[in-house]
Structure formats: C-alpha cells, structure tokens
Amino acid sequence: MAQVTIYIDDDTLKKIERSARQHKDSISSWVKKRLSGSLAGDWPAGYFDLFGSLRDEGFARPQQPDPKADRGRAGL
C-alpha cells in the first residue's frame, strides 16, 4: 500500500485526531474513508428521499407563460 505525506496546520490535525478518536479509527483509516467518500461521487444516503418531502405553500410553482403567446424572432 502506498504512503502519502501531507502538511496541515496544527488546528486541523487536532480536529482530525479528535474525530478519528470519536469514530474509533486510526488517523490513516479516518483520512482514507473521507478521501474515498469524496472521490466516489456518490450521493449521501437518503438524498433522493428528500425530493418532494417539503410541504410548504410558498414553494408552489409560479404561473408559467403561455408558449403560444411567444413572439417569433424578426426575420425568421
């Protein structure tokens, strides 16, 4: 397995260490999971379940113009 060296500031390293500890992972495993997830291009779990889940009258589709009333371009 390849090894990679990165340079990060102390505050970021502390946050990574804290999160890795909370997830009971090594720093290497924690970083690998985050990078793999970022590079996969997958949608988060349940993302598509959100579609249409918001019920609010303020989000109604506005009145659409009548396409028959559209004027053609001059000279066409």
Secondary structure as UniProt FT lines:
FT   HELIX           10..22
FT   TURN            23..24
FT   HELIX           27..40
FT   TURN            45..46
FT   HELIX           47..50
FT   TURN            51..52
FT   HELIX           57..59
FT   HELIX           67..69
FT   TURN            74..75
//
